Amino acid sequence: EGRTYFDHQENLTKKLQGYADKAPQNKVDELIRFRLNEMYKPVTREAYEKMLPLPEMDDAEAMLKTGRVLLIISPDGKTPPNVVATFFQHLVNKNNVLVLTGDKSSLASVEKAARHVYAASKADNEIAASHPQRKELDEKKAQYEQDFQTTVLAVFDKLFFPGNIRGEDLLRAKALDSTYPSNEPYNGERQIVKTLTSDPIKLYTRTPENFDALKARAEQLLFGAQEEARKTDLLDKMKQKTQMPWLPTKGFEQLALEAFQRGVWEDLGNGYLTRKPKPKTTEVIISEDNAPDDAGTVRLKIATVNAGNSPRIHYQEDGEVSEKSPVLNEDSLATNALRVQFLAVDPTGKNITGPPQTWQNRLVIRNRFDETSRTVELFVAPKGTIRYTLDGSEARNGAEYSDPIQLTGEETTVYVFTECDGIEEKRKFTFDKSGATEVRIIPDKPATLSSPSPKRLDNSAKTYEGLKIAGEKNIEFEQVTLMVGSAPRVVHLSLGEMKINAEFIEAELAHLQTLLPPEAPVVLSFKKLHTPTGYDLEQFAGSLGIEIKNGEVEQ
């Protein structure tokens, strides 16, 4: 039995050696390149974006034009290998090249190990799982794989990266970090990153933490004496200047973005960057959180541009703002003033104080109709004088309103004009004839439903049905509020005086619902509804049980 086992072992060993000796050279070379690629392929792309194992140098030069490349070069006993030294001397993008090689001429040992891996792979296809030699083959195969990796690590143990000493561009040598977890597969890219991020450091993977040093090097080496430079020129110099540290892929963009955010560089918007931004002018951005309510009050949201991290915002209601005016302590202001002026100041003095921004309110016209006495009261907020006509003539020239208007028993339209300090507004209200049980709506004319208090679709079913009908009939909403969920998990979305279609609301609703359970209730309310025809308005209101009152429809 011992003799039989020995024969099996001897036969397998001879078979594998025979396969190794007869392995085609092109297959061996192909296997070496494939395995090197597997061991060092770029995944994070922090140190290099592409790699070429045992390349033709013409291929390498073409690839180096677009990004950093790892070249794995056969050692020739020279440091660096002659082919690399000659190649680097004539290379334009010198700061794009990284070389993995060794200092001993021992590629033959890699080839020998590769031939054994090739032989085991070939035998693997011939020896079935049930064959007596299968276990032995698996053991040899694992051993050959380990031997190949060990040989590669022993041969390719040095990195060469671009540097500059006393004004001369050269490739600096550094031993490849050989420490890695024994319980994990070998990751060549990780070992290269570890090597380049240790002293002397070539690669910086954390831009914010090293911002000051990287900015200084970029300004010295890339901008030079120029205050402004074209971005493409800066990127070209990144590839060429060997003194320039390496950053991960898109690293310059990250560095520039950090510099923009800190206000030390500026994107001029024409393809150029400047390292000496000119002072900016402060600006106030004003948005309305809601439309004017019945008292004409609006909540304004206030933000600033170019005013520093702790801006000072002065405001003045119905007057001229200055730096002596009150300071806004929050980012919002509720006001029923006709106009509010805002002024943003950068307390650091870095930016120039810009001109005041003026927000202007709108006049809100309402009515209250007494059906019994058929009298109409008119109101304007925040304030203003009211004029009106009942005969369709220009309300601007009508009678000044002072007391409730007495209507006849016939259908009547009241045309209203209001003005205050240069701000104007017009409305018209139509009231049905006495005894009418329904509001008269002209079927074939466009219609606007305008309600002083919101119309509500007060459950999810009504909301979705309303949006479905609105989408089919091209109906638009205005002064919309969406409420999704219930306390304490509730989301509110308010949209001011802007026309919104059903598709927009449905899209926003879909986003909001991702924050809440699927069964979360949905309520939609609106103050205005614009329909292509009066018939569409009647259909919409009738389907959803919306009551239309006298004076709420304009056509």
Secondary structure in CASP SS format (residue, H / E / C, confidence):
PFRMAT SS
TARGET T0000
AUTHOR 0000-0000-0000
METHOD secondary structure of the structure
MODEL  1
E C 1.00
G H 1.00
R H 1.00
T H 1.00
Y H 1.00
F H 1.00
D H 1.00
H H 1.00
Q H 1.00
E H 1.00
N H 1.00
L H 1.00
T H 1.00
K H 1.00
K H 1.00
L H 1.00
Q H 1.00
G H 1.00
Y H 1.00
A H 1.00
D H 1.00
K H 1.00
A C 1.00
P C 1.00
Q H 1.00
N H 1.00
K H 1.00
V H 1.00
D H 1.00
E H 1.00
L H 1.00
I H 1.00
R H 1.00
F H 1.00
R H 1.00
L H 1.00
N H 1.00
E H 1.00
M H 1.00
Y H 1.00
K C 1.00
P C 1.00
V C 1.00
T C 1.00
R C 1.00
E C 1.00
A C 1.00
Y C 1.00
E C 1.00
K E 1.00
M E 1.00
L E 1.00
P E 1.00
L C 1.00
P C 1.00
E C 1.00
M H 1.00
D H 1.00
D H 1.00
A H 1.00
E H 1.00
A H 1.00
M H 1.00
L C 1.00
K C 1.00
T C 1.00
G C 1.00
R C 1.00
V E 1.00
L E 1.00
L E 1.00
I E 1.00
I C 1.00
S C 1.00
P C 1.00
D C 1.00
G C 1.00
K C 1.00
T C 1.00
P C 1.00
P C 1.00
N H 1.00
V H 1.00
V H 1.00
A H 1.00
T H 1.00
F H 1.00
F H 1.00
Q H 1.00
H C 1.00
L C 1.00
V C 1.00
N C 1.00
K H 1.00
N H 1.00
N H 1.00
V E 1.00
L E 1.00
V E 1.00
L E 1.00
T E 1.00
G C 1.00
D C 1.00
K C 1.00
S C 1.00
S C 1.00
L H 1.00
A H 1.00
S H 1.00
V H 1.00
E H 1.00
K H 1.00
A H 1.00
A H 1.00
R H 1.00
H H 1.00
V H 1.00
Y H 1.00
A H 1.00
A H 1.00
S H 1.00
K H 1.00
A H 1.00
D H 1.00
N C 1.00
E C 1.00
I C 1.00
A C 1.00
A C 1.00
S C 1.00
H C 1.00
P C 1.00
Q C 1.00
R H 1.00
K H 1.00
E H 1.00
L H 1.00
D H 1.00
E H 1.00
K H 1.00
K H 1.00
A H 1.00
Q H 1.00
Y H 1.00
E H 1.00
Q H 1.00
D H 1.00
F H 1.00
Q H 1.00
T H 1.00
T H 1.00
V H 1.00
L H 1.00
A H 1.00
V H 1.00
F C 1.00
D C 1.00
K E 1.00
L E 1.00
F E 1.00
F E 1.00
P E 1.00
G E 1.00
N E 1.00
I E 1.00
R C 1.00
G C 1.00
E E 1.00
D E 1.00
L E 1.00
L E 1.00
R E 1.00
A E 1.00
K E 1.00
A E 1.00
L C 1.00
D C 1.00
S C 1.00
T C 1.00
Y C 1.00
P C 1.00
S C 1.00
N C 1.00
E C 1.00
P C 1.00
Y C 1.00
N C 1.00
G H 1.00
E H 1.00
R H 1.00
Q H 1.00
I H 1.00
V H 1.00
K H 1.00
T H 1.00
L H 1.00
T C 1.00
S C 1.00
D C 1.00
P C 1.00
I C 1.00
K C 1.00
L E 1.00
Y C 1.00
T C 1.00
R C 1.00
T C 1.00
P H 1.00
E H 1.00
N H 1.00
F H 1.00
D H 1.00
A H 1.00
L H 1.00
K H 1.00
A H 1.00
R H 1.00
A H 1.00
E H 1.00
Q H 1.00
L H 1.00
L H 1.00
F H 1.00
G C 1.00
A C 1.00
Q C 1.00
E C 1.00
E E 1.00
A E 1.00
R E 1.00
K H 1.00
T H 1.00
D H 1.00
L H 1.00
L H 1.00
D H 1.00
K H 1.00
M H 1.00
K H 1.00
Q H 1.00
K C 1.00
T C 1.00
Q C 1.00
M C 1.00
P C 1.00
W E 1.00
L C 1.00
P C 1.00
T C 1.00
K C 1.00
G H 1.00
F H 1.00
E H 1.00
Q H 1.00
L H 1.00
A H 1.00
L H 1.00
E H 1.00
A H 1.00
F H 1.00
Q H 1.00
R H 1.00
G C 1.00
V C 1.00
W C 1.00
E E 1.00
D E 1.00
L C 1.00
G C 1.00
N C 1.00
G C 1.00
Y E 1.00
L E 1.00
T E 1.00
R C 1.00
K C 1.00
P C 1.00
K C 1.00
P C 1.00
K C 1.00
T E 1.00
T C 1.00
E E 1.00
V E 1.00
I E 1.00
I E 1.00
S E 1.00
E E 1.00
D C 1.00
N C 1.00
A C 1.00
P C 1.00
D C 1.00
D C 1.00
A C 1.00
G C 1.00
T C 1.00
V E 1.00
R E 1.00
L E 1.00
K E 1.00
I E 1.00
A E 1.00
T E 1.00
V E 1.00
N C 1.00
A C 1.00
G C 1.00
N C 1.00
S C 1.00
P C 1.00
R E 1.00
I E 1.00
H E 1.00
Y E 1.00
Q E 1.00
E E 1.00
D C 1.00
G C 1.00
E C 1.00
V C 1.00
S C 1.00
E C 1.00
K C 1.00
S C 1.00
P C 1.00
V E 1.00
L C 1.00
N C 1.00
E C 1.00
D C 1.00
S E 1.00
L E 1.00
A E 1.00
T E 1.00
N C 1.00
A C 1.00
L C 1.00
R E 1.00
V E 1.00
Q E 1.00
F E 1.00
L E 1.00
A E 1.00
V E 1.00
D C 1.00
P C 1.00
T C 1.00
G C 1.00
K C 1.00
N C 1.00
I E 1.00
T C 1.00
G C 1.00
P C 1.00
P C 1.00
Q E 1.00
T E 1.00
W E 1.00
Q E 1.00
N C 1.00
R C 1.00
L C 1.00
V E 1.00
I E 1.00
R E 1.00
N E 1.00
R E 1.00
F E 1.00
D E 1.00
E C 1.00
T C 1.00
S C 1.00
R C 1.00
T E 1.00
V E 1.00
E E 1.00
L E 1.00
F E 1.00
V E 1.00
A E 1.00
P C 1.00
K C 1.00
G C 1.00
T E 1.00
I E 1.00
R E 1.00
Y E 1.00
T E 1.00
L C 1.00
D C 1.00
G C 1.00
S C 1.00
E C 1.00
A H 1.00
R H 1.00
N H 1.00
G C 1.00
A E 1.00
E E 1.00
Y C 1.00
S C 1.00
D C 1.00
P C 1.00
I E 1.00
Q E 1.00
L C 1.00
T C 1.00
G C 1.00
E C 1.00
E C 1.00
T E 1.00
T E 1.00
V E 1.00
Y E 1.00
V E 1.00
F E 1.00
T E 1.00
E E 1.00
C E 1.00
D C 1.00
G C 1.00
I E 1.00
E E 1.00
E E 1.00
K E 1.00
R E 1.00
K E 1.00
F E 1.00
T E 1.00
F E 1.00
D C 1.00
K C 1.00
S C 1.00
G C 1.00
A C 1.00
T C 1.00
E C 1.00
V C 1.00
R C 1.00
I C 1.00
I C 1.00
P C 1.00
D C 1.00
K C 1.00
P C 1.00
A E 1.00
T E 1.00
L E 1.00
S E 1.00
S E 1.00
P E 1.00
S E 1.00
P E 1.00
K E 1.00
R E 1.00
L E 1.00
D C 1.00
N C 1.00
S H 1.00
A H 1.00
K H 1.00
T H 1.00
Y H 1.00
E H 1.00
G H 1.00
L H 1.00
K H 1.00
I H 1.00
A H 1.00
G H 1.00
E H 1.00
K H 1.00
N C 1.00
I C 1.00
E E 1.00
F E 1.00
E E 1.00
Q E 1.00
V E 1.00
T E 1.00
L E 1.00
M E 1.00
V E 1.00
G E 1.00
S E 1.00
A C 1.00
P C 1.00
R E 1.00
V E 1.00
V E 1.00
H E 1.00
L E 1.00
S E 1.00
L E 1.00
G C 1.00
E C 1.00
M C 1.00
K C 1.00
I E 1.00
N E 1.00
A H 1.00
E H 1.00
F H 1.00
I H 1.00
E H 1.00
A H 1.00
E H 1.00
L H 1.00
A H 1.00
H H 1.00
L H 1.00
Q H 1.00
T C 1.00
L C 1.00
L C 1.00
P C 1.00
P C 1.00
E C 1.00
A C 1.00
P C 1.00
V E 1.00
V E 1.00
L E 1.00
S E 1.00
F E 1.00
K E 1.00
K E 1.00
L E 1.00
H E 1.00
T E 1.00
P C 1.00
T C 1.00
G H 1.00
Y H 1.00
D H 1.00
L H 1.00
E H 1.00
Q H 1.00
F H 1.00
A H 1.00
G H 1.00
S H 1.00
L H 1.00
G C 1.00
I C 1.00
E C 1.00
I C 1.00
K C 1.00
N C 1.00
G C 1.00
E C 1.00
V E 1.00
E E 1.00
Q C 1.00
END
